[in-house]
Amino acid sequence: MLNRYPLWKNLLIVMVLVIAGIYAAPNLYPEDYAVQISGSRAIHQVDDRVMAQSVSLLEQEGISFKSAELENEAGMIRFDSSDAQLRARAALTRGLGENYVVAMNLAPTTPDWLTALGARPMTLGLDLRGGVHFLMEVDTDQAVAQRLEVYASDIRTTLREQRIRYRSVDLDDSGRLIVRFADAEARDQAQSRLRRDYQEFAFESAQQDDAWFLHVTLNEQSVREIEDYAIQQNLTTLRNRVNELGVAEPLVQRQGRNRIVVQLPGIQDAAAAKRVIGQTANLEFRLEAMSDASRAATEVFQFRNDPDRRATLERDIIITGSSVANANATFDENGMPQVSITLDARGGQMMSRVTRNAIQRRMAVVFVEHKTRTVTERIDGEMVERRIPYTEKRLISLATIQSVLGNQFRITGLDSPRESSELALLLRAGALAAPIYFVEERTIGPSLGAANIEMGVTSVKIGFALVLVFMALFYRVFGLLANVALTLNLVMIMAVMSMLGATLTLPGIAGIVLTVGMAVDANVLIFERIKEELRSGAPVQSAIHSGFSRAFSTILDANVTTLIAAVILFAMGTGPVKGFAVTLSVGIVTSMFAALVITRALVNLTYGGRKLQKLGL
């Protein structure tokens, strides 16, 4: 019979709508203002004691909260307002100290049964829901100092290979390398050789008492190049780390001379984001010093997990974390966490060259962290906070070299699987070329203001209501059926956006409004085609069938061309433009399904199989 779907097709449509309803449902549950507490390192675990201390701190400050509980090895405290959230973050940061990270968050309230099904609310952009905003400063002076340390190591190697005797190569506080010699002949020979190999340096000879010196200084252009490279490398590394976190449509861009802005819209784990993004850790691989080595050529380090244990290492660095091509967290034969390292070609060559002559010697892995501490000082009668940067270097492991090492080896001696995973993530994303420090951190609200957002949502509601009224008045029963399909279309858009984890922005809302209009256009084409068939004298059931089938090609052509434009926008655009393209693409697919399948099913259920002489259209 005409205009009757088989049972399986009706059941399939119902199943699609039920699934859409389930995955759209989390958007009905508003999020709570919250602060999330996690350890700054894996050894600082958040447990019941830390939570009890946090609750006590909030009670002392008179800050009320909804709940406080442990979630996924982190503490989550929920509040009724953003004001309480801000006050709580400040109080907990002061009270818990540097061992714990206190980050503002928006905690989901989705019921457990929906979460168990994998349903989650749509991710909203910074212009709708806000998110985490970090302003970070790149320590370009440290970047130059780090490069000079590498140059110092290279100069020592060059002088040894050329058999030029020298006493020391040191870096002074003014950013100058000072090479000391026992006689003028060796100094002049070294200057001639180094001037040929290192054109980026300016050389100056000096003499004091019975020592001859060569002062090596980077020229201004080279300093600028190092600073720009450090900032660009940090931008790339931060983007890689954000991608590892799985944040949708983040913003990572340079601001001014030496600052970087990171915006993470709709972030669900702000504490993890701050810990991973702000982690300025790097690795250094060094040989343990020989017993007859001079004190000037060695450094003493503590172990991370045992501060009372120390080791003396050579100053020369074999390679750093920047030579790591890939890293994965694994377990050794004893079930202990480790990181499997793959070096790039140059790093593998350096490691092979050094370890070839160091069999049975011990090689150390040094974990380098650049941190800051904030001190309050009285300046001109006012209390001013000042950030003091410092570097902390600790040993992770010290293992005997059993054979020549190449591109692949392992790092052991880690505290926990979480630490090995984070270290592997940092190395995989790339080492920072220079330390970065948090200048500003905040959870921001809608960038266009709450009033503008409310007005925007209200305009969408009014527009949608006018469309519904127009369809009901102009097409009567068919209009009501189209309105039902149109409403279900919005549910499907929300469901697909939630399932894809796409970010909804204000341009995305514009895309939804556009797809609503396109869905109405499809229904209008179908209904007008049915009217034409009726005017030509076709029977009612034939007119309905012909109206849907003959309008199909027109609707398909119009939507496919729009979909092509949306794909181009997604491929070529960035940020909000991509958000618009994603929402438009999803809306095109769901609106076609709603107009051609759901509306047809509703019409079939209403008129299908009936003998009709007239049609109220």
N, C-alpha and C positions, 0 to 999 in steps of 0.2 A: 504494500500500500504506500501511496505517496505520503511524505512528511511524517514518517515514523522511524525513529532510530531503533535499532535492535537493542535488546536488554544489555548486552555487554558494553555497548558504546555509552549508554546512559550511566551504567555503573562506573565506567572509566572516568567520565566527566565528574561524577560525584566524588570519586576517589581523589582526583586532581584538586577539586575544591576543598576537600577535607584536609589534604596535605597542606594546601596553601593557607587555610585557616590556622592550622597548627603552627606553621612557621612564621605567620604574620602576628600571632597572638603575643609574643614577647614584647612587641612595641606598645602594648597597652599598659605595661608595668613601668612606671617612672623610676629612675635611678636615685639612689641615696647619695648625699654628700658624705664622703668618707676620707679617712687618712689610712695609709697602708704603711706598716712598719716591717722592715726586713733588715737582715744583717748586712753590713758593708762588706763583709767577707764571709766565706762559708763557715768559719769557725765561730762566728757570732750568730748563734741560732736564736730565733724568737720562740720562746717557750712560755709556759704559764707564769713563770717568775717575771719575765719582761712585761707580759700583759697586765699582771697585777700592779707592777710599778707604773705602767702607763695609766691605768685606771686611777691610781692614787694621785698621780700628777694632775689629771683632769679634775678630780674632785677638789684638790687644793686650790685650783684656779677657778672653781665654780663653773665649769663648763659641762653642760648636760649633754648626754649622748644616748642614742637609741639602743645600741648593742656593741659589744666588744668580744671578738672571738678569733680563734686561729683558723686561717684558711690557707691551705697549700704552703705550709711552712712560713707563713707571714701573718702578721696581726692585722686585723681589719676592724676599725672602729667607725661606726656610722653615726651621722648627725642629721638633725632636722633642717639645718640652714647652712648656707655658705659662710656666714659670719662665725658660727660655732666651729666650722671646719678650719677656717683661717687661724682662729685663736688656739685651737687644739694643736695644729701643726707647729706653731711657734713655741708653745709650752712643751711639747714632746721633744722637739729638737734640742731645746735647752736642757731638758731633764735627762734624756737618754744618752747624749754625748755623741762622739764621732763614730762609735762602733755600730750605730744603727742609722739606717736611712729612713726618714719620715717623709713620705710623699703624698700629696693630695690626689684624690682619685674620685671617680664616680662609680659607685658599686652597683651592679645590676641587682634587681629584685625579682628576676624571672623565677617562677616556681620550679622546684626540683624536677618535677615530672616532664616539664618542657625542656629543661637543660639536659636531662637524660636522653631525650630524643635528638639532641644536637641543635635545638632551636635557640636562637639568640636574637636580640633586637638589632635593628639597623645601626650601622656606625654613622654617626652624624659628624659633619665637618665642623671646623672651628667657627664658622659663621652661624651655625645653628646651635650646637651643643657646647662648643668650646673644646678644650683639650689641654695638653701639657705644652707649655712654652718655655724653652730654655734659651738664654742668651749667654754664650760662652766666649771667653777671650783666649786667643792663642798666644802663648808665651814665645814670641819670635826671638827674643834674646836667648832663650834656652835652646831654640832650634839651631841658632848659629853656634852656640857652645857645643851642642851635640855633634854637629858637623866637624867642628874643630877637633873634637876628641878622636873622630875617625881619621881626620887628616894627621893627627899626631901619631896614631898607630901606623898609618901608611908611611909616614916619614921615617919612623924607627925601622920599619921593614926595609925601606929603600936604602937607608944608610948601612944597615947590616949586610944587605946583598952586595953593596958596592965596597964593602970592607972599609968604610970610613968610620974611624973611631970617634965616638961621642960619649958624653957623660950622662946627659938627661935631655928629655923633651917634655916640657911642662906648659900648661895653659894658665896664664895669669888672669887676674880679675878684670883686666881691661879688654879681654878677648884677643890676646896676642899669644902666639906660640913662641916660647923661648927655648932655643936649642943651645946647650952648653958643650964646649969642646975644651980639650986640654992644651991645644996649641992653635996658632993662627993658620998654619998650613991645612989642618983638617977642616977648620971653619971655612976657609976659602974654597977648598975642594968641594965641600958640601954645598956651599952657596951656588957654585957653578952648576952642580948636578941638579939641585932642587929648582933653580930658576928655569931650567930647561923642562922639567917635568910638571911644575906647578905654576902656570902662567897667571893664575888668579891671585897670587900672593905678591906682596911687596916685601923686599928683604932689606934689612939694615944691620950692619955689623957693629959690634960693641966689644969693649974690653974692660975688665975690672979685676984688679990685682993679678992673680995668676990664672984667670979664667977668661976664655974668649966666647962671645955669645953671638948668636944669629937670631935677630928678632923677625918673626914671620907674621905679617898682618894681611888679612883679606882686604881686597879693594872694595870700594863702595858698591860697585855694580854686582859683584859676587854676593855681598851681604844681602842686597835687595832680591837677588835671584833665589837665595836660600830661603828668605822670609816668604816670598810668594809661593815657592814650591811647598813649603811647610803648610801654608794655609790651604792651597789647592789639594794637597795630599790628605790633609785633615778633613776637608769637605768630602772627598771620595770615600775615605774610611768611615766617616759618620753616616754617609748614605748607605754604605754596605752594612753597617751595624743596624741601621733602621730597617733595612730590608730583611735582615736576619730576624728581627723582632716581629716581622709580619704586619707592620703598621700600614694602614691604607692611606694612600695619597699624602705622604708626609711632605713637609717643606724643610729643606736644608739649604741655606744660602748664606753667602758672605755679606757682612754688614760693616761698612767702613774699612779701616786699614787692617785690623787684626781681630775682628769679631765674627762670630758665626751664630746665626739664628736657626734653631730647630723647633719646629712645631709639629706635634703629633696629635692629629685630630682623633677624638674618640678613643684614646688609649685606655685600655682596660687594666693595665698593670704599670702604673706610673713609677713605682719603686724599682721594678726590674728595668724599665727604660732608663731611669737615671743611673742605675748601677752600671748598666752595660754601655750606654752612650758616654757617660762621664768617666768611664774607666780609662785612665791614661797609662795603663800597664804596658810594659814591653819586656822583652827577654834579652839577656846578654849571655853568650856562651864564652866561657874563659877556662884556661887551664889552671890547675892548682900550681902554686909557685914551688919552685925547686928549693931545697933546703939552703942552698948557697946563694939564692937570689938576693939582690940588694933591696933594702927597705924602700927606696925611691921607686922601684919598679913593681911594687906589690901593693895590694889593698887587703884589709881584713873585713870579712863579712860575717853576720850572724845568720843562722838558719831561721826560716819563717816559723816552723813548728817547734823549735827548741832554741830560744834566744840565748841560752847559756852555752850553746855549742857554736864554735867559730871555725872559720877556715881562711887561710891566706891564699889569695889568687893573684895571678899576673894582671897587670894593668891592661895589657893588650887584649882587645876584644876580637874573638874569632869571627863571629857574625852576630847580628841582632835579629829581632823578630821581623824586621822588614824583609828578610831573605826567605821567609816562610811562604811557600806556594799553597800549601793545604795543611789542615790540621783536623784531626778527629778524636773525640773522646772515646776511649776504649778501656778494657781491663786487662791486666797482665795475668800470667799463669796462676798467680795466687789470689786472683779476684780483687786486686787493689786498683784504684783508678789511675789512669795514665793518659797521656796525649800522644798520639802517633803523628809525627812531623814529616812533611815532605818539603824539601828545600827547592828553591829555584836553581837554575843552572850555575849562576855565579856563587850562590851560597854553598851549593854542593862542592864546587871546586875548592872554595876556601876551606871548608870543613875537611875535605880529603887531604889537602896540602898540609894542614896543620896536624891532623891526627896520624898521618903517615909516619911522622917522626916522634909520636907521643904514645906509642903502644905501652900499656901498663901504667901510664900516668893517669891521673884523675881529672875529669872535665866537670866543671860546675855549670849549672843553669841558674842565673841570677834573675830574680823577678824585680823589675824596676817600676815603682809607682811614683807619680808626681802628684803631690797633694798640696792642700792649703790649710792653714789654720787661721781663724779669725780672732784678732785681739782688739780689745777696746782701750783706747788711749785718750787722755785729755789733751786737746790741742786748742789753744787760745780760749780756754775756759769751757770748751764744749767736748762732750764724749763722742769720739769718732771711731767707727769700726774700720780696721785695716786688715787686709788680707796678706798673709805672709806665705809665699810658696816654699815648699821644701820637697826634697826627693828622698824616698825611702827605698833602699836596696837590700833585699834579703835573698838568701840561698833557698832554692827549691830542692835541688838534689846535687850530689857529688858522687859520681860513679866512675869506676875504672874503665879506661878504654881498652877493650879486648881485641879489637881489630880496626882496620881503617874504616872510618865512617864516610858515607857518601851523602846521597840526597835524602835518605830515609833513616830515621831513628826514633827513639821514644823518650818522653820525659816522664819520670816517675817522682814519687815523693809528694804527691798532692793529698790534700786533706780529705776530700770527699768527691763523689761523682758530680755534684753540682759545680764544684770548683773546676774540675777537669772540663766539664761542658762549657763553662763560661770562658775559660782560658782558650779552649779550642775555637770558640766563636770569635773571640777577640783576634786571635792569630789568623783565622780564616778571613775575617773582614778586613784585616790589615792593621798594621801598627800605626799609631799616630806619629807623624813626623815631628811634632812638638807638643808639649803639654798643653792641655786646655783647662780652664778654670770656670766654674759657674759664676757668672756675674749676676744673673737674675733667673729665678725659677718661679713660675706661677701657673695655676690652672686658670685659664681665661674663659670668659663667657662669650656670648654671641658678639661678633665683631661689628655687626650693624645695630646693636642695641636691642634690648628686649621689646621696646615699643615697636620698632620697625618689623621685628619678627612676628609679633602679634598681629600687626596690620597685614603683613604678607599672608599669614595663615588665614586670617579673616577674609581677605580678598579671594583666596582659593576656595574657601567654603561658600562664599556668595556666588562666585562663578559656577561652581559645581551645582549649587542649588538652582540657579537660573537655567542651566542646561537640563536638569531633571524636570523642571516645571515646563520648559519649552517642549521637550520630548513628550511629556504626558498630555499636554494640551493639543499639540499638533498631530500626534499619531495615536493618541488614546491608548487602547490596550497594547498595541505594538510598542508604543512609547514607554509604557510601564515595564514591559518585558525588557526593553533596551536599557532602562534605568537599572533594573536588577543586574543585568549583565555588566553594566558600567561600574556599579558598586563592587561586584565581584572582581572586576578587572583591577581596581585599586588594591583590593586584598592580595591579588596575585602579584602585582608589582611589588608590594611591601614584602611578600614572602620570598620572591626571587632575589630582591636586593639583600634581604637578611641572610639567605642561604649562600649568596655569593660573597658576603662580607664587604659589599661595595659601600662607599661613603656617600651619604646624601648631603648635598650642599644646597644653598639657595638657587644656584643655576640648575641643580638637580630637580628642585621643586618645579622650576619653570619647565623642565622636560616632562614632568608628570602632567602638568596642566596641558602641555602640547599634545601628549598622547591621549588625554581625555577627549580633547577636541577631535583628534584623528579617529578615535573609536566612535564618536558620534557621527563623524563624516561617513564612516563605513556603514553604520546603521541607516543613515539617511539615504545613501546610495541603494541599499537593499530595499528599503521601504518604497522609495520612488520607483524602482524597477518593478516592484509588485504592483504599484498603482498603474503603471503603463500596461502591464499584462492584463489587468482587470479592465482598463479602458478599451483594450483591443478585443475584448469579449472572451478571454480565456477563463476556464472554470477556476474557482477559488483555489482549490488545492494545487492545480497546475500553475496558477499565478504565483503562489507562495514558493513552490519548488523552483520555477524559472527565475524568480526574483533573486533567490540566494545563489543559484548556480551561475547566472549570467553576470551578476555583480562581482563574482569572485575574481575574475581576471583583472577588472579595473582596480579593485581594492588591493590585490597583490602587487600590481605594477606601482601604484602610488606608495605603498609601504616599503617595497624593496628599494626604490630610489631614495627614500628617506633613510632607510637603514644603511645604504652605501654612504650617504653623507655623514651619518653618525659614526660609522667605522673610520672614515677619514679624519673626523674631528678627534676621535680617540687616539688614532695613530700619530697625529701631528700636534695635538694640543697638550697642555699641561694643566695640573691643578683643577680649578673649577670647570674648565672647558672639558676635561676628561670626565668629571662628575656629570656634567650635562649629557655628554655622549653616552655614558653607561646607562643613565636613567632613560634616555630616549630610546636606546636600543632595546632595553628590557620592555619598555612600554609598548614599542611597536609589535613585538612578538606576542605579548599578552593581550593587547587590544585586538589583534587579528584573531586570536583564539576566542576572545570574548564575543566579538561580532559575528564570526563565522560558525562557531561551534556552540557556545553557550546560548547566545540569542536564538540560534536555530533549534537547539534542544528545548528551550522554553516555549518557542512557537509551536514546535511539534507536540509538546505536552498539552498546550492550550487548544490547538486547532487540528492537530494531526488525526487522520482517520475519521473525521466527522464530515457529514454531508452538509455543506454550507452553500447557500444561495447568494449571500452577501457577506461582506467583510468590513468590519468597522475600522477603516483605515483612511 
